[in-house]
Amino acid sequence: MAAAAPTLAKTEKIWMNGDFVAWDDAKVHILTHTLHYGLGVFEGIRFYRRADGRRAVFRLDEHIDRLFRSATMATIHIPMTESDLCRAVVETAKNSGLTDGYIRPVAYVSSGAMGLFAISNPIHVAIAAYGWGAYLGEDGLKRGIRARVSSYCRLHVNSAFSKGKICGNYVNSVLAKREAMASGYDEAILLDTNGYVAEASGENIFIIDGKRLVTPPLTQPILPGITRDTVLQLAKDLGIETEERLLMRSELYTAGELFLTGTAAEITPVREVDDRKIGSGEPGEFTKKLQSSFFEHVRGKETRHPGWLTFF
Ligand SMILES: Cc1ncc(COP(=O)(O)O)c(C=O)c1O
């Protein structure tokens, strides 16, 4: 059985344009421009309760910085500063009453004019926090998931700005994910338009080649994942050699280990790609080491990278 996304646990309030409104009242007009044309930007952030009982948002500044970069790519002017938005995210996390949670900021083009241009429609910003378990399942985190190479390609670099988390880009991901699930797999791996490995529908991808950790470079049409960056830094801390280079599809099949990284999926091992067993078919040593270091940083006691944690 393919792993479905975890059930979302509602919280009481959602932040909308500076005010908290009841969860069920956080609505938009049917002529919201973004709903029709997909021009909007969003983020996915997690906060965790750590071993000392305090809660911390993981890599908040980097997420908000990426949101603003996405907005620049999307010609959206977010009507607030990065630090105001960081404060609003923390406030939303605090108000949620959750120990661990997922935060979804979104900036979108609201209603007013219709048609593509609609440059004067106000930009609205909302932030929701909710409980959300392991995106690819608890079992996936422990035992690994099954992935397939998608029939969909990541969009060409001049067709979509993959460096941004832009709403409309995700049609490509949703279709790839649905195709993968419908054919009995947990996740889709997308190639670029030249046939090289890009990323999964909502995660970056890593393989172990010999003793080296390899991932596609940021010049590929991939999201510059914050978990990807975290893993590269953790690998350095652990003395694991890393390389960012083009990856061929065949290297997925012959990899010693393979895993996916993302805020939602954290570090999820992949045990099979296109029905070929990866390594022994169980999460390998490198994956387990990086996974445990990651969890030690987000919810354990590790404070080697204090800048990654915003306590509240
Ligand atoms: C397409 C895509 N790639 C990669 C990632 C991983 O990025 P991050 O680790 O910043 O969550 C995500 C999730 O945000 C994504 O949507």
The ligand as a Tripos MOL2 file, in Angstrom:
@<TRIPOS>MOLECULE
LIG
   16    16     1     0     0
SMALL
NO_CHARGES

@<TRIPOS>ATOM
      1 C1          9.6580   20.4630   -5.2750 C.3       1 LIG1
      2 C2         10.3380   20.4410   -3.9450 C.ar      1 LIG1
      3 N1         11.6190   20.0580   -3.8690 N.ar      1 LIG1
      4 C3         12.2740   20.0140   -2.6970 C.ar      1 LIG1
      5 C4         11.6520   20.3480   -1.5200 C.ar      1 LIG1
      6 C5         12.4130   20.3220   -0.2450 C.3       1 LIG1
      7 O1         12.6490   21.6210    0.2440 O.3       1 LIG1
      8 P1         12.8190   21.9240    1.7730 P.3       1 LIG1
      9 O2         13.8570   20.9850    2.2850 O.co2     1 LIG1
     10 O3         13.2520   23.3340    1.8360 O.co2     1 LIG1
     11 O4         11.4980   21.7040    2.4120 O.co2     1 LIG1
     12 C6         10.3060   20.7480   -1.5420 C.ar      1 LIG1
     13 C7          9.6010   21.1220   -0.3140 C.2       1 LIG1
     14 O5          9.5550   22.2690    0.0660 O.2       1 LIG1
     15 C8          9.6380   20.8120   -2.7870 C.ar      1 LIG1
     16 O6          8.3690   21.1920   -2.8520 O.3       1 LIG1
@<TRIPOS>BOND
     1     1     2 1
     2     2     3 ar
     3     2    15 ar
     4     3     4 ar
     5     4     5 ar
     6     5     6 1
     7     5    12 ar
     8     6     7 1
     9     7     8 1
    10     8     9 2
    11     8    10 1
    12     8    11 1
    13    12    13 1
    14    12    15 ar
    15    13    14 2
    16    15    16 1
@<TRIPOS>SUBSTRUCTURE
     1 LIG1         1 GROUP 0 **** ****
